[in-house]
């Protein structure tokens, strides 16, 4: 599996389409109905800045992007494979 960060950027007139897309993806993730090999780990939404960032665990970047294209997005989407180098862990107390 590969960890991927996806960034979505949109114009004001695309907001409704993006929010509908985000809701559909979150609903599919919660219901465990995403395509095999795709797991949405986190979604961060910056509505005021017209941006969203998602972290995925996927079998391949190509599979994720082909699936995203099937939703026919009209906004900018970019994706990059990443390796986590640091994660804050809370202590016991």
Residue pairs with C-beta under 8 A, 6 or more apart in sequence:
1 39
1 57
1 58
1 59
2 57
2 58
2 59
2 60
2 61
2 81
3 41
3 55
3 56
3 57
3 81
3 82
3 83
3 84
4 55
4 56
4 57
4 58
4 61
4 64
4 79
4 80
4 81
4 82
5 53
5 54
5 55
5 56
5 79
5 80
5 82
6 53
6 54
6 55
6 56
6 64
6 68
6 77
6 78
6 79
7 51
7 52
7 53
7 77
7 78
7 79
8 18
8 51
8 52
8 53
8 54
8 73
8 75
8 76
8 77
9 50
9 51
9 75
9 76
10 17
10 18
10 50
10 51
10 75
10 76
11 50
11 75
12 50
14 74
14 75
15 47
15 50
17 73
17 74
17 75
18 52
18 73
18 75
21 71
21 73
22 43
22 45
22 52
24 71
25 34
25 40
25 43
25 54
26 40
26 43
28 34
29 39
29 40
34 40
35 63
35 67
36 59
37 58
37 59
37 60
37 63
38 56
38 58
38 59
38 63
38 64
38 67
39 56
39 57
39 58
40 54
40 55
40 56
41 54
41 55
41 56
41 57
42 54
42 55
43 52
43 53
43 54
43 55
44 52
44 53
44 54
45 52
46 52
46 53
56 64
58 64
61 79
61 81
64 79
65 77
65 79
68 77
